[in-house]
Amino acid sequence: MARNLVVEALPTVHIENQAVELVERKGIGHPDSIADGISESVSRGLSRMYLDEFGRILHHNTDETQVVGGASEPKFGGGKLTAPIYILLVGRATTEVNGEKLPFRQIAIDAAQNYIKSVCAHLDPVKQVEFDCRIGPGSVDLRGVFEQEAVLANDTSFGVGFAPLSDTERLVLETERFITTKLKKKVHAVGEDVKVMACRNGQDIRLTIAAALVGSEIADGDEYQSVCDTIRDQVADLATKLTTRSVDIDVNTADDPELGRYYLTVTGCSMEAGDDGSVGRGNRVNGLITPNRPMSLEAAAGKNPVNHVGKIYNLLSNLIAQDVVKEAGGNVKEIHVRILSQIGKPVDQPQVASLQILPADGVKLATVRRDAEAIANRWFENIDTIPQKLLTGKLNVF
């Protein structure tokens, strides 16, 4: 099926040759990531209910979760929460079918609690978190668009993606994942709220890591410093496997032991003490915040996985970009993909799908054009596989 695919040369300096590169990742315990994770979990919970009851995913968008920080008194060897974390679940859903009311609120709260339990080792989602579900029925117009036989876009929106990741981007992504998975299993004082910021200046990379540490797992300031040193040393070792550039690493730079100031928490998450979070303020669907690259401000987490192009096209553009690079066999240095929908039109028929390609040195654009178009068309023809990939965790949105 013919589509409006446009392939052109990418008019930019290759990311690895730019003088300055900035990259950020908000870790899984950051309040914004918590909001994203809850929103997506609620969407998955509702989607499974709809599939079990009606054989199809019905209209819903749960992409407006708000995290309101609580209050705490952390200290070495212990600490306590003095006010609960408040989490507001907001959005729209199909709340009844043929007069039968659906248990959407309980599904949503259960999904949110289970997500917190799966991510935050030192936080009790029943005793220390207050959940408030204000999800309501969707608008008639949007439900109408959703319920057509053909899958129609529910918005006029765009998605963007790129590939491959630069050395700095890969380093940031893998650093946070390493700290909150492998390192955390060995060093229990490491919390889930870890933010990694990288600045590459020429061939020199500086990583600034903010890692919330758990007071009950640390005896005193000396042990706290030892944990920070371990984080730095372990990340330095990881960096040697990911880049040949020099990497300097700073951990918890706001600490001031003389003033008794440490990034110490009760739960390993800064949302315990006034740090708030919202969906869409954190990582893009590739897990990063990359001001040197094309980005969409779309909040993908929680949007329905069937026809919400703000979610689907951001995922799709990255999948197309990754496959073009992978299948080009070294002939593509960099690719940017932009896809635009039109509300009420089939999601597999975008207004435009733009592929901007920077070929490898000595390679002409014509050499890779046909294969790039074929890859894009292949993904549009299989766009209906994305919901299942999302429901089974094969695709992430933050």
HUZI-V798716 format. One record per pair of residues at least 6 apart in sequence whose ideal C-beta (glycine too) atoms are under 7 Angstrom apart, sorted by the first residue. I is the first residue (numbers start at 1). J is the second residue. D is the distance in Angstrom with one decimal. If there is no record, write none. Layout:
[[I/J/D] [I/J/D]]
//
This chain:
[[3/349/6.4] [3/350/6.9] [3/353/6.3] [3/377/6.4] [3/380/6.2] [4/350/6.8] [4/351/6.6] [4/352/4.9] [4/353/6.7] [5/353/5.0] [5/355/6.9] [5/373/5.3] [5/376/5.6] [6/352/6.1] [6/354/4.9] [6/355/7.0] [7/355/4.7] [7/357/6.5] [7/369/4.9] [7/372/5.7] [7/373/6.2] [8/356/5.7] [9/357/6.7] [9/365/5.6] [10/334/6.1] [10/335/6.9] [10/336/5.9] [10/356/4.0] [10/357/5.6] [10/358/4.1] [14/333/5.4] [14/334/5.7] [14/358/6.0] [15/21/6.6] [15/166/4.7] [15/292/6.2] [15/334/6.2] [16/166/5.7] [16/167/6.9] [18/292/6.4] [19/202/6.3] [20/200/6.8] [20/201/5.7] [21/166/6.6] [21/168/5.2] [21/200/4.1] [21/292/5.2] [22/199/5.8] [22/291/5.3] [22/292/6.4] [23/168/5.1] [23/169/5.1] [23/172/4.6] [23/198/4.5] [23/288/6.1] [23/290/5.7] [24/172/6.9] [24/197/4.9] [24/288/7.0] [24/289/4.1] [25/172/5.0] [25/173/5.9] [25/176/4.8] [25/196/5.0] [25/283/6.0] [25/287/6.3] [25/288/5.5] [25/289/6.9] [26/32/5.5] [26/33/5.1] [26/195/5.4] [26/282/4.2] [26/283/5.7] [27/33/6.4] [27/176/4.7] [27/180/5.6] [27/192/6.5] [27/193/6.2] [27/194/3.7] [27/195/5.9] [28/37/6.9] [28/119/5.5] [28/180/5.6] [28/192/5.5] [29/119/6.5] [29/120/6.3] [29/191/6.1] [29/192/2.7] [29/193/3.8] [29/194/6.8] [29/212/7.0] [29/268/6.2] [29/269/4.7] [30/193/5.4] [30/195/6.0] [30/277/7.0] [30/282/6.4] [31/67/4.7] [31/69/7.0] [31/270/6.6] [31/271/4.3] [31/275/5.2] [31/276/5.8] [31/277/2.7] [32/277/4.4] [32/278/6.3] [32/281/4.4] [32/282/3.5] [33/282/5.2] [33/283/6.9] [33/398/6.0] [34/67/5.5] [34/271/6.4] [34/277/5.5] [35/65/4.5] [35/66/6.7] [35/67/5.0] [35/277/4.3] [35/278/5.5] [35/279/4.7] [36/279/5.6] [36/282/5.9] [36/301/3.9] [36/397/6.8] [36/398/4.2] [37/115/5.3] [37/119/6.4] [38/65/5.0] [38/87/6.6] [38/112/4.7] [38/115/5.3] [39/62/5.3] [39/63/5.3] [39/65/4.5] [39/279/5.0] [39/301/4.4] [39/302/3.0] [40/301/4.4] [40/302/5.7] [40/397/5.7] [41/111/4.4] [41/112/6.5] [41/114/7.0] [41/115/4.0] [42/62/4.4] [42/89/6.2] [42/108/4.7] [42/111/4.8] [42/112/6.1] [42/302/6.5] [43/60/6.6] [43/62/5.0] [43/302/5.0] [43/304/6.6] [44/111/6.9] [44/391/5.8] [45/107/4.8] [45/108/6.5] [45/110/6.8] [45/111/3.5] [46/60/5.0] [46/62/6.9] [46/93/5.7] [46/104/6.3] [46/107/5.9] [46/108/7.0] [47/57/4.7] [47/305/6.7] [47/391/5.9] [48/391/6.9] [49/102/6.9] [49/107/5.4] [50/56/6.6] [50/57/5.1] [50/58/4.4] [50/94/7.0] [51/57/6.2] [54/97/6.6] [57/304/6.6] [57/305/6.8] [57/306/5.2] [57/387/6.3] [58/94/3.9] [59/94/5.1] [59/138/5.0] [59/142/6.5] [59/143/4.7] [59/146/4.1] [59/304/6.7] [60/91/6.9] [60/92/6.4] [60/93/3.9] [60/94/6.2] [60/304/5.3] [61/91/5.2] [61/92/5.3] [61/302/6.5] [61/303/5.3] [61/304/5.6] [61/308/6.4] [62/89/6.8] [62/91/3.7] [62/93/6.8] [62/108/7.0] [62/135/6.3] [62/302/4.2] [63/91/6.1] [63/279/5.2] [63/299/5.1] [63/301/6.1] [63/302/3.4] [63/303/5.0] [64/90/3.7] [64/91/5.2] [64/279/6.2] [65/87/6.8] [65/88/6.8] [65/89/5.8] [65/90/6.6] [65/279/5.2] [65/302/6.7] [66/88/4.4] [66/90/6.8] [66/278/5.8] [67/85/6.9] [67/87/5.5] [67/271/5.5] [67/276/5.8] [67/277/3.6] [68/86/4.1] [68/276/5.6] [69/85/6.5] [69/271/4.8] [69/272/6.9] [69/273/6.0] [69/274/4.0] [69/275/4.8] [69/276/5.3] [70/81/5.8] [70/83/4.5] [70/84/5.1] [70/85/4.2] [70/272/5.4] [70/273/6.7] [71/82/4.6] [71/83/3.8] [71/273/5.9] [71/274/6.8] [72/79/6.5] [72/80/6.8] [72/81/4.8] [72/82/6.2] [72/265/6.9] [72/266/4.8] [72/272/4.4] [72/273/4.6] [73/79/5.7] [73/80/5.7] [73/82/5.9] [74/215/4.4] [74/264/4.5] [74/265/5.2] [74/266/4.9] [75/215/5.4] [76/215/5.6] [76/218/5.5] [76/219/6.0] [76/220/5.3] [77/215/6.7] [77/216/6.6] [77/219/6.1] [78/215/6.2] [78/216/5.3] [79/215/4.3] [79/216/6.6] [79/266/4.1] [80/266/6.2] [81/128/5.3] [81/266/5.8] [81/272/5.8] [84/128/5.6] [84/129/6.0] [84/130/4.7] [85/128/6.4] [85/129/4.8] [85/271/5.4] [85/272/6.4] [86/130/4.9] [86/132/6.9] [87/112/6.4] [87/129/6.0] [87/131/5.2] [88/132/5.0] [88/134/6.5] [89/108/5.3] [89/112/6.2] [89/131/6.7] [89/132/6.8] [89/133/4.5] [89/134/6.6] [89/135/5.8] [90/134/5.3] [90/135/6.6] [91/135/4.9] [91/302/6.4] [92/135/6.8] [92/136/6.1] [92/137/6.6] [92/138/3.7] [93/104/5.1] [93/135/5.3] [93/138/6.6] [94/138/6.9] [95/101/6.8] [95/102/5.8] [95/104/5.4] [95/137/4.8] [96/102/5.8] [104/135/6.3] [105/133/4.6] [105/135/6.8] [108/133/5.1] [108/135/5.8] [109/131/5.0] [109/133/5.5] [112/131/5.6] [113/125/4.4] [113/126/6.8] [113/131/6.8] [116/123/6.3] [116/125/3.9] [116/129/6.1] [117/125/5.3] [119/192/5.9] [120/192/5.6] [120/267/6.2] [120/268/6.6] [120/269/5.8] [121/268/6.7] [122/214/5.4] [122/267/4.7] [122/268/5.0] [123/267/4.2] [123/269/6.2] [142/154/5.7] [145/152/5.2] [145/154/5.2] [145/344/5.9] [146/154/6.3] [146/307/5.9] [150/346/5.3] [151/306/6.2] [151/307/5.1] [151/346/6.5] [151/347/5.1] [152/307/6.1] [152/344/5.4] [152/345/6.3] [152/346/6.1] [152/347/6.9] [153/307/6.1] [153/309/4.8] [153/341/4.0] [153/342/6.4] [153/343/5.6] [153/344/6.7] [153/345/5.6] [153/347/5.1] [154/307/5.0] [154/308/5.5] [154/343/6.6] [155/308/6.9] [155/309/5.8] [155/310/6.1] [155/341/6.8] [155/343/5.4] [156/341/6.0] [156/342/5.2] [156/343/4.7] [157/298/6.6] [157/309/5.0] [157/310/4.7] [157/313/7.0] [157/341/5.8] [158/296/6.5] [158/313/6.4] [158/338/6.1] [158/339/6.3] [158/340/4.5] [159/296/6.0] [159/309/6.7] [159/313/2.7] [159/314/3.7] [159/316/6.3] [159/317/4.7] [159/339/5.1] [160/294/4.4] [160/295/6.5] [160/296/5.0] [160/314/6.8] [160/317/5.4] [160/337/6.7] [160/338/5.1] [161/314/6.7] [161/317/3.3] [161/318/3.4] [161/320/6.9] [161/321/4.6] [161/337/4.8] [162/293/5.2] [162/294/6.2] [162/321/5.4] [162/334/7.0] [162/335/6.4] [162/336/4.9] [162/337/7.0] [163/321/3.7] [163/322/4.6] [163/324/6.9] [163/325/4.4] [163/335/5.7] [164/325/5.0] [167/242/6.7] [167/243/4.2] [167/245/6.4] [168/198/5.1] [168/200/4.6] [168/205/5.8] [169/288/5.7] [169/290/6.3] [170/242/5.7] [171/198/6.5] [171/205/6.8] [171/239/6.1] [171/242/4.9] [171/243/5.7] [172/196/5.0] [172/198/4.9] [172/288/6.4] [173/287/5.4] [173/288/6.0] [174/238/6.6] [174/242/6.1] [175/196/5.0] [175/207/6.5] [175/235/5.5] [175/238/6.5] [176/194/5.5] [176/196/4.9] [178/238/5.5] [179/190/6.3] [179/194/5.0] [179/211/6.6] [179/231/6.5] [180/192/5.6] [180/194/5.6] [183/190/5.9] [183/231/6.9] [183/234/5.6] [184/190/4.6] [187/227/6.1] [187/230/5.9] [188/217/4.9] [189/213/5.1] [189/214/5.2] [189/217/3.7] [189/218/5.0] [189/227/4.9] [190/211/6.3] [190/213/6.6] [190/227/7.0] [191/211/6.9] [191/212/3.8] [191/213/6.0] [191/214/5.3] [191/265/5.8] [191/268/2.3] [191/269/6.2] [192/268/5.1] [192/269/5.9] [193/212/4.0] [193/268/6.2] [193/269/4.6] [193/270/4.9] [194/209/6.7] [194/210/6.9] [194/211/4.9] [195/210/4.5] [196/207/6.2] [196/209/5.5] [197/208/4.6] [198/205/5.8] [198/207/5.4] [199/206/5.0] [203/245/5.0] [203/246/6.6] [204/245/6.7] [204/246/5.2] [205/243/6.9] [205/245/5.3] [205/246/6.9] [205/247/4.7] [206/248/4.8] [207/235/6.8] [207/247/6.4] [207/249/4.7] [208/250/5.1] [208/253/6.3] [209/231/6.5] [209/235/6.9] [209/249/6.7] [209/250/6.9] [209/251/4.9] [210/252/6.3] [210/263/6.6] [211/231/5.8] [211/251/6.2] [211/252/6.2] [211/263/6.8] [212/263/5.8] [212/265/4.6] [212/268/5.3] [212/269/6.3] [212/270/5.6] [213/224/6.3] [213/227/5.9] [213/263/6.1] [213/264/5.8] [213/265/6.8] [214/265/6.2] [214/268/4.8] [215/264/4.9] [215/265/6.6] [215/266/6.1] [218/224/5.1] [218/227/6.6] [221/257/5.4] [224/262/5.6] [228/251/4.5] [228/252/5.6] [231/251/5.1] [232/249/4.8] [232/251/5.0] [235/249/5.4] [236/247/6.7] [236/249/5.7] [239/247/4.2] [252/263/4.7] [254/263/6.8] [255/261/5.9] [255/262/5.4] [255/263/6.3] [265/272/5.9] [266/272/5.7] [271/277/6.2] [279/299/4.6] [279/301/5.5] [279/302/6.0] [280/298/7.0] [280/299/2.5] [282/398/6.0] [283/289/5.9] [283/398/4.5] [284/295/5.7] [284/296/7.0] [285/300/5.1] [285/314/4.7] [285/315/5.5] [285/318/6.2] [285/397/5.0] [285/398/6.9] [286/318/5.5] [287/396/6.6] [287/398/6.5] [294/336/5.2] [294/338/6.8] [296/314/5.7] [298/310/4.2] [298/314/5.9] [300/310/6.5] [300/311/4.5] [300/314/5.3] [300/397/4.3] [301/397/4.8] [301/398/5.7] [303/310/5.6] [303/311/3.9] [305/311/6.4] [305/386/6.3] [305/387/4.1] [305/390/4.5] [306/387/5.5] [307/347/5.8] [309/341/4.0] [309/347/6.2] [311/397/6.8] [312/347/6.3] [312/383/6.9] [312/386/5.8] [313/339/4.5] [313/341/6.4] [315/386/6.1] [315/395/5.9] [316/339/6.3] [316/379/5.9] [316/383/6.7] [316/386/7.0] [317/337/4.0] [317/338/6.7] [317/339/5.3] [319/379/5.9] [320/337/5.1] [320/375/6.1] [320/376/5.2] [320/379/5.2] [321/335/4.9] [321/337/4.7] [323/375/4.9] [324/332/6.0] [324/335/5.3] [324/372/5.0] [324/375/5.4] [325/332/5.2] [325/335/6.2] [327/371/6.3] [327/375/6.4] [328/368/5.4] [328/371/6.8] [330/360/6.0] [331/359/6.1] [331/360/5.2] [331/363/4.7] [331/367/6.1] [331/368/5.3] [332/357/5.8] [332/359/6.2] [332/360/6.5] [332/368/5.8] [333/358/4.6] [333/359/6.7] [333/360/5.2] [334/358/4.2] [335/355/6.4] [335/356/6.7] [335/357/5.0] [336/356/4.4] [337/354/7.0] [337/355/5.6] [338/354/4.3] [339/350/5.0] [339/353/4.8] [340/350/5.8] [340/351/4.5] [340/352/5.2] [341/347/6.6] [341/350/5.6] [341/351/6.6] [342/351/5.1] [347/383/6.0] [348/380/4.7] [348/381/6.9] [348/383/5.0] [353/376/5.6] [355/372/5.3] [355/376/6.3] [357/365/6.2] [357/368/6.2] [357/372/6.4] [359/365/5.6] [359/367/6.9] [359/368/6.1] [386/395/6.9] [389/395/4.5]]
//
